[in-house]
Amino acid sequence: MMNEMIELLKGVEFFDGLTDEELRRVAGICREVRYRKGDLVTTQGEEGEEMYIVREGLVEVTIGESGAAPRTVVNLGTGQVVGEMALVDRGPRSATVRCVTDAVVSAIQRDAFEQLCQSDHRIGMIVYRNLAADLSFKLRHRHLARR
Amino acid sequence: MVYKVSIVIPGAEHAGAILNLREMPKVGDRIRVGEMEVEVLEVMDLVPPRGDFHFVHATCKIVEEAKSN
């Protein structure tokens, strides 16, 4: 089971560059959550203490702005990360995430994540660099989608 | 290698998607996006590869709509 989780994490850019032993430590703080089509993973405006790795299925990220209907900004599939902003800035959820299909995710709790990064600065440096690259990729996607 | 693909569908009411593929998508390939299937019209590298990952942008068209609830 642990080896299966490590192989899965190797396919997630967020953890690219970590050794097998480092991935084993990350796997140790992952909790599997199963959702049905239509379930909410996060709700915009609420407090959030977890980020999620999409292992199976597709989730839809929507943003609601005052006076306008919520709009979908991106759909995220296998290997993508959602809810990571709450880990970085401790702010409320910036978007609502809903399952477009049945989905399996790995949830990582903020305190456990921070503890891991503080106990091993190499893991912290690599993961935070990858987090910045992931946010950059999402921004590039959004620019292309809005052309 | 993992191909992290930004899928954009011009002219559709769809926000597109980001997903990982095990092979580089090619023009004409069909990709499943949830309950929908799209066909690749154009592919380009979005940013240089890093580690085990390639970062790709694919312009697509819908060939099979998602079933409504």
Backbone of each chain as ProteinMPNN parsed JSONL, in Angstrom:
{"seq_chain_A": "MMNEMIELLKGVEFFDGLTDEELRRVAGICREVRYRKGDLVTTQGEEGEEMYIVREGLVEVTIGESGAAPRTVVNLGTGQVVGEMALVDRGPRSATVRCVTDAVVSAIQRDAFEQLCQSDHRIGMIVYRNLAADLSFKLRHRHLARR", "coords_chain_A": {"N_chain_A": [[0.837, -1.208, 0.0], [1.905, 1.261, 0.863], [4.03, 1.472, -0.958], [2.59, 1.645, -3.304], [1.385, 4.109, -2.958], [3.625, 5.76, -2.977], [4.491, 5.442, -5.625], [2.347, 6.646, -6.876], [2.596, 9.278, -5.955], [4.879, 9.997, -7.301], [3.955, 10.716, -9.726], [2.979, 13.218, -9.416], [3.437, 16.553, -9.859], [3.916, 18.329, -7.82], [5.512, 16.979, -5.996], [7.786, 16.402, -7.32], [11.18, 15.598, -7.632], [11.697, 14.741, -5.097], [13.174, 12.163, -3.076], [12.714, 8.54, -2.871], [12.551, 7.887, -0.16], [11.878, 10.332, 0.961], [9.434, 10.711, -0.277], [8.087, 8.663, 0.939], [7.755, 9.675, 3.482], [6.047, 11.799, 2.919], [3.862, 10.344, 1.977], [3.075, 9.251, 4.336], [1.59, 11.223, 5.594], [-0.661, 11.475, 4.151], [-4.161, 11.187, 3.578], [-6.674, 9.128, 2.459], [-9.566, 10.071, 0.645], [-12.836, 9.513, -0.479], [-15.072, 10.575, -2.978], [-18.374, 11.227, -4.289], [-19.806, 11.816, -7.525], [-20.632, 15.2, -7.933], [-20.302, 15.883, -5.269], [-19.01, 18.248, -2.85], [-15.72, 19.402, -2.448], [-14.277, 21.569, -1.46], [-15.478, 24.724, -0.191], [-15.992, 27.938, -1.345], [-14.856, 30.703, 0.54], [-15.045, 29.476, 3.004], [-13.188, 28.301, 5.897], [-10.101, 26.567, 5.471], [-8.16, 23.692, 5.99], [-6.801, 21.781, 4.709], [-5.096, 20.402, 1.864], [-5.559, 18.921, -1.387], [-4.853, 16.072, -3.367], [-5.638, 15.042, -6.535], [-6.408, 11.836, -7.205], [-7.937, 10.053, -8.661], [-10.438, 10.639, -11.137], [-12.288, 13.719, -11.871], [-12.296, 17.128, -11.007], [-14.055, 20.216, -10.552], [-13.318, 23.623, -10.587], [-14.746, 26.424, -9.242], [-15.553, 29.9, -9.179], [-17.195, 32.354, -7.37], [-18.438, 35.601, -7.757], [-19.457, 38.709, -6.342], [-22.781, 39.46, -7.16], [-22.739, 38.09, -9.536], [-23.185, 35.015, -11.381], [-21.711, 31.945, -10.231], [-18.663, 30.918, -11.816], [-16.971, 28.494, -13.777], [-13.528, 27.999, -13.565], [-11.491, 26.242, -14.112], [-10.932, 22.762, -14.804], [-9.767, 19.985, -13.005], [-7.702, 17.166, -13.238], [-6.4, 13.826, -12.773], [-3.524, 13.713, -10.726], [-3.364, 16.373, -10.163], [-3.32, 19.238, -7.95], [-5.396, 20.632, -5.461], [-6.698, 23.285, -3.397], [-4.403, 24.205, -2.286], [-3.727, 26.829, -1.724], [-4.756, 27.559, 0.732], [-3.002, 26.343, 2.392], [-0.787, 27.853, 2.148], [-1.38, 30.613, 2.607], [-3.199, 30.677, 4.662], [-5.66, 31.782, 4.39], [-9.261, 32.202, 3.677], [-11.045, 29.716, 1.72], [-10.47, 30.099, -1.721], [-11.98, 29.305, -3.79], [-14.698, 27.214, -4.924], [-14.721, 23.722, -4.983], [-15.857, 21.075, -6.845], [-16.905, 17.738, -7.45], [-16.778, 16.435, -10.638], [-16.941, 13.936, -11.586], [-17.155, 10.696, -9.986], [-14.67, 10.592, -7.453], [-11.326, 10.101, -6.202], [-9.28, 11.281, -3.705], [-6.199, 12.41, -2.184], [-5.838, 13.697, 0.943], [-4.048, 16.268, 2.575], [-3.153, 17.444, 5.635], [-2.752, 20.749, 6.924], [-1.109, 21.384, 9.259], [0.37, 19.036, 9.601], [1.714, 18.978, 7.187], [3.248, 21.346, 7.329], [4.811, 20.741, 9.522], [6.29, 18.608, 8.522], [7.756, 19.899, 6.491], [9.234, 21.68, 8.011], [10.738, 19.991, 9.556], [12.349, 18.798, 7.723], [14.184, 20.501, 5.708], [14.953, 20.253, 3.057], [12.901, 18.839, 1.81], [10.903, 20.758, 2.221], [11.881, 22.954, 0.707], [11.899, 21.954, -1.929], [9.21, 21.215, -2.323], [7.83, 23.638, -1.939], [8.92, 25.141, -4.024], [7.911, 23.679, -6.167], [5.227, 24.08, -5.714], [4.966, 26.795, -6.305], [5.547, 26.667, -9.04], [3.394, 25.151, -9.9], [1.208, 26.845, -9.37], [1.88, 28.839, -11.167], [1.612, 27.451, -13.592], [-1.121, 26.998, -13.59], [-2.031, 29.627, -13.786], [-1.035, 30.282, -16.332], [-2.537, 28.507, -17.872], [-5.059, 29.572, -17.441], [-4.848, 32.081, -18.642], [-4.527, 31.31, -21.324], [-6.951, 30.03, -21.733], [-8.722, 32.087, -21.667], [-8.299, 33.613, -23.891]], "CA_chain_A": [[0.0, 0.0, 0.0], [2.799, 2.417, 0.935], [4.751, 1.559, -2.231], [1.616, 2.103, -4.297], [1.218, 5.548, -2.718], [4.861, 6.424, -3.423], [4.441, 5.48, -7.093], [1.343, 7.65, -7.244], [3.149, 10.614, -5.685], [5.887, 10.288, -8.332], [3.244, 11.298, -10.871], [2.423, 14.509, -9.014], [4.518, 17.533, -10.001], [4.116, 18.925, -6.499], [6.53, 16.236, -5.253], [8.881, 16.071, -8.232], [12.498, 15.899, -7.085], [11.874, 14.076, -3.803], [13.635, 10.775, -3.124], [11.703, 7.575, -2.416], [12.402, 7.989, 1.293], [11.13, 11.568, 1.225], [8.045, 10.456, -0.692], [7.498, 7.8, 1.966], [7.33, 10.561, 4.578], [4.852, 12.511, 2.438], [2.752, 9.371, 1.946], [2.663, 9.02, 5.716], [0.638, 12.237, 6.067], [-1.801, 11.513, 3.213], [-5.368, 10.473, 4.005], [-7.533, 8.919, 1.278], [-10.974, 10.462, 0.761], [-13.592, 9.177, -1.686], [-16.226, 11.437, -3.211], [-19.278, 10.87, -5.381], [-20.068, 12.886, -8.483], [-21.46, 16.266, -7.375], [-19.881, 16.246, -3.908], [-18.121, 19.395, -2.707], [-14.453, 19.157, -1.754], [-14.101, 22.809, -0.697], [-16.481, 25.753, -0.46], [-15.403, 29.278, -1.345], [-15.134, 31.534, 1.714], [-14.896, 28.733, 4.256], [-11.807, 28.032, 6.312], [-9.616, 25.285, 4.97], [-6.899, 23.263, 6.614], [-6.247, 20.648, 3.97], [-5.019, 20.441, 0.404], [-5.982, 17.634, -1.936], [-4.258, 15.581, -4.608], [-6.623, 14.245, -7.263], [-5.837, 10.532, -7.596], [-8.818, 9.531, -9.722], [-11.602, 11.469, -11.392], [-12.142, 15.101, -12.333], [-12.981, 18.106, -10.161], [-14.314, 21.497, -11.209], [-13.031, 24.75, -9.698], [-15.617, 27.548, -9.602], [-15.401, 31.114, -8.375], [-18.36, 33.221, -7.374], [-18.157, 36.999, -7.429], [-20.708, 39.349, -5.93], [-23.676, 39.901, -8.221], [-22.613, 37.267, -10.748], [-23.296, 33.575, -11.166], [-20.391, 31.302, -10.151], [-18.18, 30.436, -13.109], [-15.903, 27.498, -13.698], [-12.277, 28.55, -14.078], [-10.666, 25.142, -14.626], [-11.214, 21.402, -14.321], [-8.482, 19.372, -12.666], [-7.756, 15.707, -13.269], [-5.41, 13.028, -12.046], [-2.196, 14.273, -10.496], [-3.401, 17.814, -9.874], [-3.475, 19.61, -6.549], [-6.357, 21.707, -5.185], [-6.765, 23.691, -1.992], [-3.057, 24.467, -1.781], [-3.567, 28.225, -1.278], [-5.059, 27.621, 2.173], [-1.816, 25.917, 3.122], [0.248, 28.88, 2.046], [-1.71, 31.925, 3.191], [-4.142, 30.481, 5.773], [-6.875, 32.547, 4.118], [-10.424, 31.378, 3.365], [-10.998, 29.06, 0.411], [-10.645, 31.067, -2.806], [-12.859, 28.738, -4.812], [-15.435, 25.998, -4.597], [-14.276, 22.58, -5.782], [-16.929, 20.086, -6.903], [-16.524, 16.561, -8.235], [-17.497, 16.262, -11.906], [-17.132, 12.482, -11.628], [-16.683, 10.102, -8.729], [-13.254, 10.946, -7.359], [-10.535, 9.693, -5.039], [-8.224, 12.265, -3.469], [-5.403, 12.289, -0.966], [-5.877, 14.954, 1.691], [-2.891, 16.528, 3.441], [-3.514, 18.446, 6.635], [-1.757, 21.832, 6.939], [-0.13, 21.289, 10.348], [1.265, 17.906, 9.317], [2.531, 19.399, 6.05], [4.227, 22.331, 7.81], [5.733, 20.029, 10.408], [7.189, 17.841, 7.663], [8.653, 20.837, 5.803], [10.148, 22.264, 8.997], [11.655, 18.959, 10.055], [13.264, 18.468, 6.627], [14.157, 21.7, 4.867], [15.078, 19.896, 1.636], [11.535, 18.564, 1.347], [10.19, 22.031, 2.188], [12.343, 23.785, -0.408], [11.463, 21.364, -3.201], [7.749, 21.251, -2.437], [7.373, 25.028, -2.121], [9.273, 25.529, -5.398], [6.941, 23.038, -7.06], [3.931, 24.734, -5.491], [4.997, 28.034, -7.094], [5.474, 26.29, -10.453], [2.023, 24.679, -10.159], [0.35, 28.03, -9.445], [2.246, 29.5, -12.416], [1.016, 26.691, -14.689], [-2.566, 27.261, -13.563], [-2.227, 30.981, -14.322], [-0.816, 30.226, -17.786], [-3.709, 27.848, -18.442], [-6.205, 30.488, -17.387], [-4.636, 33.096, -19.681], [-4.792, 30.698, -22.625], [-8.377, 29.699, -21.838], [-9.515, 33.323, -21.781], [-7.967, 34.339, -25.12]], "C_chain_A": [[0.868, 1.253, 0.0], [3.549, 2.592, -0.383], [3.843, 2.069, -3.348], [1.44, 3.624, -4.19], [2.443, 6.316, -3.196], [4.875, 6.526, -4.945], [3.457, 6.536, -7.57], [1.906, 9.061, -7.062], [4.219, 10.997, -6.709], [5.251, 10.92, -9.566], [2.622, 12.645, -10.561], [3.549, 15.533, -9.01], [4.9, 18.165, -8.663], [5.282, 18.27, -5.749], [7.709, 15.822, -6.132], [10.219, 16.482, -7.612], [12.746, 15.265, -5.728], [12.358, 12.644, -4.008], [12.51, 9.845, -2.652], [11.473, 7.684, -0.913], [11.617, 9.239, 1.67], [9.659, 11.399, 0.839], [7.326, 9.572, 0.329], [6.995, 8.654, 3.145], [6.084, 11.357, 4.175], [3.652, 11.565, 2.462], [2.197, 9.136, 3.345], [1.682, 10.045, 6.254], [-0.561, 12.387, 5.123], [-2.959, 10.681, 3.755], [-6.289, 10.346, 2.787], [-8.97, 9.329, 1.572], [-11.66, 10.143, -0.565], [-14.825, 10.059, -1.783], [-17.083, 10.856, -4.32], [-19.427, 12.072, -6.296], [-21.006, 13.922, -7.847], [-21.072, 16.696, -5.973], [-18.967, 17.469, -3.933], [-16.869, 18.989, -1.935], [-14.112, 20.37, -0.893], [-15.223, 23.763, -1.076], [-15.841, 27.122, -0.314], [-15.816, 30.048, -0.091], [-14.971, 30.803, 3.037], [-13.421, 28.579, 4.63], [-11.384, 26.67, 5.785], [-8.289, 24.928, 5.601], [-6.266, 22.083, 5.889], [-6.074, 21.032, 2.504], [-5.266, 19.025, -0.103], [-5.24, 17.319, -3.232], [-5.31, 14.717, -5.297], [-5.946, 12.956, -7.728], [-6.637, 9.909, -8.722], [-9.957, 10.515, -9.894], [-11.257, 12.885, -11.819], [-12.919, 15.999, -11.387], [-13.043, 19.44, -10.892], [-14.077, 22.612, -10.187], [-13.885, 25.936, -10.132], [-15.385, 28.7, -8.629], [-16.669, 31.937, -8.505], [-17.944, 34.632, -7.008], [-19.471, 37.689, -7.173], [-21.511, 39.819, -7.145], [-23.6, 39.077, -9.492], [-22.732, 35.79, -10.395], [-21.891, 32.972, -11.063], [-19.95, 30.802, -11.525], [-17.023, 29.474, -12.889], [-14.638, 28.092, -14.294], [-11.343, 27.459, -14.605], [-11.223, 23.821, -14.088], [-9.861, 20.733, -14.08], [-8.626, 17.86, -12.572], [-6.627, 15.072, -12.481], [-4.057, 13.73, -11.927], [-2.184, 15.74, -10.143], [-3.692, 18.04, -8.391], [-4.505, 20.724, -6.431], [-6.325, 22.029, -3.692], [-5.429, 24.075, -1.41], [-2.895, 25.89, -1.245], [-3.823, 28.362, 0.216], [-3.867, 27.168, 3.011], [-0.772, 27.015, 3.166], [-0.14, 30.126, 2.826], [-2.703, 31.848, 4.35], [-5.433, 31.292, 5.598], [-8.05, 31.623, 3.861], [-10.272, 30.747, 1.978], [-11.315, 30.08, -0.687], [-11.625, 30.57, -3.86], [-13.623, 27.547, -4.23], [-14.956, 24.889, -5.534], [-15.336, 21.486, -5.686], [-16.486, 18.93, -7.791], [-17.408, 16.444, -9.481], [-17.815, 14.784, -12.125], [-16.914, 11.962, -10.204], [-15.168, 10.354, -8.661], [-12.626, 10.355, -6.098], [-9.421, 10.714, -4.893], [-7.404, 11.85, -2.249], [-5.4, 13.646, -0.299], [-4.63, 15.058, 2.562], [-3.234, 17.69, 4.359], [-2.373, 19.473, 6.796], [-0.696, 21.658, 8.028], [0.865, 20.16, 10.095], [2.23, 18.258, 8.192], [3.633, 20.364, 6.512], [5.279, 21.669, 8.706], [6.762, 19.242, 9.593], [8.21, 18.768, 7.003], [9.664, 21.453, 6.77], [11.165, 21.244, 9.51], [12.668, 18.557, 8.99], [13.205, 19.607, 5.612], [14.299, 21.382, 3.382], [13.695, 19.602, 1.056], [10.776, 19.884, 1.208], [10.575, 22.868, 0.991], [11.807, 23.263, -1.739], [9.947, 21.52, -3.38], [7.245, 22.683, -2.641], [7.762, 25.568, -3.494], [8.253, 24.947, -6.374], [5.564, 23.663, -6.925], [3.865, 26.031, -6.315], [4.865, 27.719, -8.581], [4.06, 25.841, -10.822], [1.07, 25.864, -10.27], [0.614, 28.781, -10.751], [1.593, 28.794, -13.608], [-0.488, 26.954, -14.752], [-2.881, 28.659, -14.114], [-2.063, 30.988, -15.844], [-2.022, 29.581, -18.472], [-4.872, 28.828, -18.52], [-6.075, 31.588, -18.447], [-4.968, 32.539, -21.048], [-6.286, 30.435, -22.815], [-9.239, 30.947, -22.06], [-9.236, 34.091, -23.058], [-9.165, 34.367, -26.067]], "O_chain_A": [[0.616, 2.192, -0.755], [3.693, 3.711, -0.876], [4.272, 2.824, -4.221], [1.359, 4.326, -5.198], [2.315, 7.403, -3.759], [5.227, 7.568, -5.497], [3.709, 7.234, -8.551], [1.713, 9.93, -7.913], [4.444, 12.182, -6.959], [5.93, 11.579, -10.354], [1.828, 13.162, -11.347], [4.508, 15.402, -8.249], [6.063, 18.488, -8.419], [5.96, 18.928, -4.96], [8.528, 14.993, -5.735], [10.358, 17.603, -7.123], [13.881, 15.248, -5.252], [12.0, 11.993, -4.989], [11.498, 10.293, -2.112], [10.339, 7.587, -0.445], [10.792, 9.212, 2.584], [8.762, 11.879, 1.531], [6.123, 9.709, 0.554], [5.943, 8.378, 3.721], [5.181, 11.564, 4.986], [2.566, 11.934, 2.909], [1.01, 8.86, 3.52], [1.007, 9.791, 7.251], [-1.371, 13.301, 5.273], [-2.756, 9.606, 4.319], [-6.637, 11.348, 2.162], [-9.525, 8.981, 2.615], [-11.141, 10.457, -1.636], [-15.536, 10.265, -0.799], [-16.608, 10.105, -5.172], [-19.2, 13.21, -5.885], [-22.045, 13.566, -7.292], [-21.474, 17.771, -5.528], [-18.245, 17.701, -4.904], [-16.947, 18.32, -0.905], [-13.709, 20.226, 0.261], [-15.839, 23.635, -2.135], [-15.226, 27.428, 0.707], [-16.987, 30.043, 0.291], [-14.78, 31.434, 4.077], [-12.532, 28.712, 3.789], [-12.191, 25.749, 5.668], [-7.402, 25.772, 5.728], [-5.321, 21.467, 6.382], [-6.803, 21.871, 1.974], [-5.19, 18.058, 0.654], [-5.031, 18.19, -4.075], [-5.817, 13.765, -4.705], [-5.025, 12.988, -8.544], [-6.073, 9.304, -9.633], [-10.394, 11.15, -8.935], [-10.101, 13.21, -12.09], [-14.048, 15.691, -11.005], [-12.2, 19.749, -11.734], [-14.574, 22.549, -9.063], [-13.764, 26.404, -11.264], [-15.073, 28.511, -7.454], [-17.155, 32.184, -9.609], [-17.186, 34.837, -6.06], [-20.498, 37.298, -7.728], [-20.985, 40.487, -8.035], [-24.336, 39.348, -10.441], [-22.428, 35.369, -9.279], [-20.974, 33.439, -11.738], [-20.769, 30.318, -12.306], [-16.222, 29.614, -11.965], [-14.664, 28.629, -15.402], [-10.495, 27.73, -15.455], [-11.893, 23.782, -13.056], [-8.927, 20.902, -14.865], [-9.536, 17.341, -11.925], [-5.992, 15.706, -11.638], [-3.526, 14.264, -12.9], [-1.128, 16.305, -9.856], [-4.222, 17.178, -7.69], [-4.488, 21.666, -7.224], [-5.984, 21.195, -2.853], [-5.302, 24.256, -0.199], [-2.029, 26.139, -0.406], [-3.191, 29.176, 0.89], [-3.728, 27.546, 4.174], [0.025, 27.097, 4.101], [0.654, 30.646, 3.61], [-3.011, 32.872, 4.959], [-6.2, 31.463, 6.546], [-7.884, 30.404, 3.825], [-9.464, 31.2, 1.166], [-12.293, 30.824, -0.599], [-12.052, 31.335, -4.725], [-13.251, 26.968, -3.209], [-14.807, 25.104, -6.736], [-15.673, 21.027, -4.594], [-15.772, 19.133, -8.773], [-18.632, 16.363, -9.381], [-18.81, 14.429, -12.757], [-16.527, 12.725, -9.319], [-14.478, 10.33, -9.68], [-13.29, 10.141, -5.084], [-8.695, 10.986, -5.85], [-7.843, 11.062, -1.411], [-5.004, 14.64, -0.907], [-4.208, 14.092, 3.197], [-3.566, 18.783, 3.901], [-1.196, 19.115, 6.803], [0.497, 21.775, 7.746], [2.06, 20.311, 10.346], [3.405, 17.894, 8.227], [4.796, 20.218, 6.136], [6.464, 21.996, 8.652], [7.946, 19.212, 9.928], [9.399, 18.451, 6.962], [10.808, 21.716, 6.399], [12.297, 21.589, 9.851], [13.732, 18.031, 9.316], [12.305, 19.671, 4.774], [13.827, 22.142, 2.537], [13.358, 20.052, -0.039], [10.091, 20.111, 0.21], [9.71, 23.436, 0.324], [11.322, 24.031, -2.57], [9.47, 21.906, -4.447], [6.33, 22.909, -3.433], [7.025, 26.365, -4.074], [7.791, 25.63, -7.287], [4.821, 23.766, -7.902], [2.847, 26.328, -6.941], [4.156, 28.418, -9.305], [3.585, 26.115, -11.924], [0.218, 25.893, -11.159], [-0.315, 29.298, -11.371], [1.085, 29.446, -14.521], [-1.055, 27.112, -15.833], [-3.873, 28.848, -14.819], [-2.845, 31.616, -16.558], [-2.472, 30.046, -19.519], [-5.576, 28.904, -19.527], [-7.062, 31.978, -19.071], [-5.617, 33.209, -21.851], [-6.821, 30.596, -23.912], [-10.351, 30.858, -22.58], [-9.864, 35.121, -23.301], [-9.078, 34.935, -27.156]]}, "seq_chain_B": "MVYKVSIVIPGAEHAGAILNLREMPKVGDRIRVGEMEVEVLEVMDLVPPRGDFHFVHATCKIVEEAKSN", "coords_chain_B": {"N_chain_B": [[8.168, 9.5, -17.886], [6.025, 12.291, -17.281], [3.303, 13.985, -18.643], [2.112, 17.029, -18.203], [-0.776, 18.504, -18.929], [-2.301, 21.33, -20.334], [-5.469, 21.841, -21.258], [-7.34, 23.454, -23.633], [-10.406, 24.661, -24.893], [-11.415, 26.251, -27.488], [-14.082, 28.528, -28.107], [-16.01, 27.087, -26.814], [-18.281, 26.571, -24.072], [-16.683, 25.854, -21.954], [-14.301, 25.565, -19.393], [-11.925, 24.381, -19.849], [-9.165, 22.176, -18.98], [-6.77, 20.764, -16.695], [-4.591, 18.13, -16.749], [-2.754, 15.094, -16.071], [-0.896, 13.155, -18.353], [0.372, 10.038, -19.603], [1.628, 9.864, -22.003], [2.937, 11.92, -24.644], [0.606, 14.109, -25.988], [-0.792, 14.018, -29.303], [-1.637, 15.646, -32.412], [-4.914, 14.954, -33.358], [-5.271, 12.935, -31.524], [-7.483, 11.525, -29.09], [-8.782, 12.616, -26.029], [-9.907, 11.822, -22.835], [-11.871, 13.792, -20.788], [-13.038, 13.863, -17.864], [-16.387, 13.138, -18.164], [-16.442, 13.727, -20.742], [-15.244, 13.783, -24.15], [-12.417, 14.891, -25.939], [-10.841, 16.134, -28.957], [-7.533, 16.488, -30.062], [-6.282, 19.417, -31.505], [-4.088, 21.047, -31.812], [-0.772, 21.186, -30.549], [1.596, 22.314, -28.163], [4.735, 23.001, -26.485], [4.525, 24.335, -23.274], [6.069, 25.414, -21.161], [9.614, 24.961, -20.456], [10.699, 21.511, -19.981], [10.953, 19.929, -16.737], [12.669, 18.03, -14.364], [10.951, 15.006, -14.106], [8.884, 15.848, -15.652], [6.939, 17.112, -18.374], [5.595, 20.064, -19.799], [2.713, 20.976, -21.254], [0.659, 22.483, -23.771], [-2.545, 22.056, -25.106], [-4.712, 22.605, -27.74], [-8.079, 21.973, -28.225], [-11.042, 20.249, -29.508], [-14.461, 19.535, -28.744], [-15.589, 16.232, -28.946], [-17.285, 14.444, -27.89], [-19.899, 15.088, -25.906], [-20.384, 15.669, -22.364], [-22.551, 13.601, -20.443], [-25.727, 14.788, -19.426], [-27.022, 15.363, -16.072]], "CA_chain_B": [[7.812, 10.903, -18.077], [4.635, 12.694, -17.082], [2.961, 15.152, -19.448], [1.081, 17.842, -17.551], [-1.361, 19.111, -20.13], [-3.332, 22.364, -20.244], [-6.4, 21.622, -22.372], [-8.222, 24.603, -23.862], [-11.402, 24.36, -25.93], [-11.894, 27.551, -27.957], [-15.457, 28.624, -28.591], [-16.936, 26.259, -26.03], [-18.591, 27.069, -22.726], [-15.941, 24.965, -21.073], [-13.11, 26.268, -18.892], [-10.722, 23.606, -20.107], [-8.757, 21.279, -17.9], [-5.354, 20.409, -16.527], [-4.468, 16.745, -16.283], [-1.498, 14.42, -16.388], [-0.952, 12.027, -19.269], [1.616, 9.255, -19.625], [2.253, 10.022, -23.32], [2.779, 13.237, -25.242], [-0.539, 14.117, -26.895], [-0.505, 14.378, -30.691], [-2.806, 16.115, -33.156], [-5.793, 13.842, -33.729], [-5.536, 12.08, -30.356], [-8.683, 11.819, -28.3], [-8.485, 12.613, -24.594], [-11.115, 11.861, -21.993], [-11.864, 14.826, -19.739], [-14.239, 13.504, -17.102], [-17.352, 12.378, -18.968], [-16.404, 14.32, -22.08], [-14.053, 13.42, -24.914], [-11.99, 15.967, -26.826], [-9.83, 15.778, -29.95], [-6.433, 17.458, -30.068], [-6.115, 20.135, -32.768], [-2.771, 21.68, -31.838], [-0.016, 20.924, -29.314], [2.872, 23.035, -28.042], [5.32, 23.03, -25.137], [4.132, 25.578, -22.608], [7.317, 25.86, -20.524], [10.597, 23.875, -20.596], [10.524, 20.378, -19.065], [11.727, 19.961, -15.487], [12.589, 16.726, -13.706], [10.253, 13.976, -14.882], [7.644, 16.428, -16.167], [6.831, 18.0, -19.525], [4.46, 20.967, -19.595], [2.201, 21.034, -22.619], [-0.645, 23.105, -24.005], [-3.256, 21.427, -26.223], [-5.984, 23.186, -28.161], [-8.918, 20.805, -28.525], [-12.471, 20.436, -29.757], [-15.259, 18.488, -28.101], [-16.146, 15.247, -29.878], [-18.369, 13.758, -27.182], [-20.324, 15.91, -24.772], [-20.699, 14.976, -21.119], [-23.977, 13.319, -20.256], [-26.326, 15.642, -18.397], [-27.5, 14.586, -14.923]], "C_chain_B": [[6.318, 11.13, -17.81], [4.407, 13.95, -17.903], [1.802, 15.872, -18.776], [0.495, 18.739, -18.636], [-2.44, 20.126, -19.769], [-4.206, 22.209, -21.482], [-7.344, 22.815, -22.478], [-9.128, 24.279, -25.034], [-11.992, 25.68, -26.423], [-13.354, 27.484, -28.417], [-16.465, 27.802, -27.82], [-17.159, 26.897, -24.666], [-17.875, 26.208, -21.686], [-14.638, 25.633, -20.683], [-11.819, 25.539, -19.211], [-10.319, 22.805, -18.882], [-7.245, 21.176, -17.844], [-5.323, 18.976, -16.019], [-3.139, 16.149, -16.723], [-1.747, 13.26, -17.337], [0.388, 11.317, -19.26], [2.323, 9.357, -20.972], [1.998, 11.424, -23.835], [1.574, 13.216, -26.184], [-0.125, 14.567, -28.297], [-1.797, 14.881, -31.337], [-3.62, 14.895, -33.594], [-6.097, 12.897, -32.575], [-6.852, 12.492, -29.7], [-8.351, 11.655, -26.824], [-9.797, 12.684, -23.832], [-10.919, 12.896, -20.89], [-13.141, 14.618, -18.928], [-15.158, 12.653, -17.957], [-17.38, 12.855, -20.412], [-15.156, 13.81, -22.812], [-13.716, 14.556, -25.861], [-10.953, 15.436, -27.804], [-8.784, 16.881, -30.011], [-6.28, 18.062, -31.466], [-4.707, 20.7, -32.918], [-2.074, 21.404, -30.499], [1.248, 21.77, -29.314], [3.403, 22.902, -26.614], [4.987, 24.372, -24.512], [5.327, 26.212, -21.901], [8.306, 24.701, -20.638], [10.342, 22.742, -19.598], [11.406, 20.529, -17.828], [11.544, 18.626, -14.792], [11.92, 15.712, -14.623], [9.023, 14.528, -15.599], [7.851, 17.284, -17.417], [5.559, 18.819, -19.336], [3.937, 21.391, -20.97], [0.869, 21.763, -22.659], [-1.281, 22.435, -25.222], [-4.552, 22.18, -26.491], [-6.837, 22.032, -28.674], [-10.326, 21.216, -28.95], [-13.219, 19.265, -29.123], [-15.775, 17.529, -29.176], [-17.258, 14.439, -29.206], [-18.697, 14.563, -25.939], [-20.529, 15.039, -23.534], [-22.195, 14.731, -21.045], [-24.52, 14.265, -19.192], [-26.875, 14.766, -17.286], [-28.954, 14.168, -15.077]], "O_chain_B": [[5.479, 10.272, -18.082], [5.218, 14.876, -17.868], [0.667, 15.396, -18.779], [1.173, 19.609, -19.184], [-3.363, 19.833, -19.009], [-3.753, 22.417, -22.608], [-8.058, 23.141, -21.529], [-8.697, 23.706, -26.035], [-12.959, 26.179, -25.847], [-13.787, 26.509, -29.032], [-17.654, 27.82, -28.138], [-16.328, 27.663, -24.176], [-18.448, 25.885, -20.645], [-13.946, 26.201, -21.528], [-10.735, 26.022, -18.884], [-11.036, 22.762, -17.881], [-6.543, 21.462, -18.814], [-5.937, 18.644, -15.005], [-2.489, 16.652, -17.64], [-2.682, 12.481, -17.155], [1.417, 11.916, -18.947], [3.49, 8.981, -21.086], [0.984, 12.045, -23.515], [1.523, 12.385, -27.09], [0.776, 15.391, -28.456], [-2.898, 14.583, -30.873], [-3.076, 13.93, -34.132], [-7.067, 12.142, -32.63], [-7.264, 13.651, -29.756], [-7.719, 10.678, -26.422], [-10.675, 13.491, -24.137], [-9.927, 12.871, -20.161], [-14.199, 15.143, -19.278], [-14.772, 11.58, -18.422], [-18.229, 12.443, -21.202], [-14.155, 13.456, -22.191], [-14.597, 15.121, -26.509], [-10.277, 14.441, -27.542], [-9.117, 18.066, -30.012], [-6.165, 17.35, -32.464], [-4.197, 20.815, -34.032], [-2.716, 21.392, -29.449], [1.897, 21.924, -30.349], [2.641, 22.719, -25.665], [5.146, 25.418, -25.14], [5.565, 27.413, -22.031], [7.892, 23.57, -20.89], [9.833, 22.979, -18.503], [12.458, 21.167, -17.866], [10.423, 18.14, -14.641], [12.292, 15.582, -15.789], [8.204, 13.757, -16.101], [8.797, 18.066, -17.51], [4.572, 18.334, -18.784], [4.624, 22.068, -21.735], [0.063, 21.684, -21.731], [-0.627, 22.265, -26.251], [-5.376, 22.37, -25.597], [-6.372, 21.212, -29.465], [-10.741, 22.362, -28.778], [-12.688, 18.163, -28.986], [-16.328, 17.958, -30.188], [-18.077, 13.821, -29.886], [-17.873, 14.701, -25.035], [-20.807, 13.844, -23.633], [-23.0, 15.535, -21.516], [-23.863, 14.518, -18.182], [-27.164, 13.588, -17.497], [-29.503, 13.509, -14.195]]}, "name": "protein", "num_of_chains": 2, "seq": "MMNEMIELLKGVEFFDGLTDEELRRVAGICREVRYRKGDLVTTQGEEGEEMYIVREGLVEVTIGESGAAPRTVVNLGTGQVVGEMALVDRGPRSATVRCVTDAVVSAIQRDAFEQLCQSDHRIGMIVYRNLAADLSFKLRHRHLARRMVYKVSIVIPGAEHAGAILNLREMPKVGDRIRVGEMEVEVLEVMDLVPPRGDFHFVHATCKIVEEAKSN"}
